[in-house]
């Protein structure tokens, strides 16, 4: 635990970001999914590795500049256009096809023990994440969907953190005041935004960067604080 994190009395719920907090991508890349190249190559002539790298970078810029979370097909069209690969309904469908979440995602080792202990203590749990609508299904496949009462998902709500709607959707749905909720994220600025709205906040600083935001380095460090 870092020196900057102190006990937060009166907390009745924890609002978790998902990616980078609860789960991470197999192979280290969030977008596109780990099987993107393999899928494209089943539908197109050979594509040089550098072209894929350029397309993925273009996709990152697109997501960063988008107002809200775009539809997954729209995102894939950006990549395919940069690759010069014909965009067909069949290819788009295959790129978004369901695969076992464990094939592309994994829980951090500290996630399940922490969620289990929080639930045992009666702490209520929610997710506040900039994500596509399939996030609850991904959590289901990883075995953690049942821990969460509420999901505030950007692609569903039409806004992204730090829009107050994201945080308030979770606390309002739980029927709790912000002061009774602790928000945790791996981006310090999003924690700061939550605390400005009256939530308790913690930065999950897995890399030990020790910024100015109250932080912990492992999810298990949360347990003594709530």
Secondary structure, DSSP 8 states (H G I E B T S, - for coil): --TT----TT--EEEE--BTTTEEETTS--SS-TTHHHHHHTTSS---HHHHHHHHHHHHHHHHHSSS---HHHHHHHHHHHHT----HHHHHHHT----GGGTEEE-HHHHHHHHHHHHTT-EEEEEE---TTHHHHHHHHT-GGG-SEEEEHHHHT--TTSHHHHHHHHHHHT--GGGEEEEESSHHHHHHHHHTT-EEEEE-TT----SS-EESSGGGGGGG-
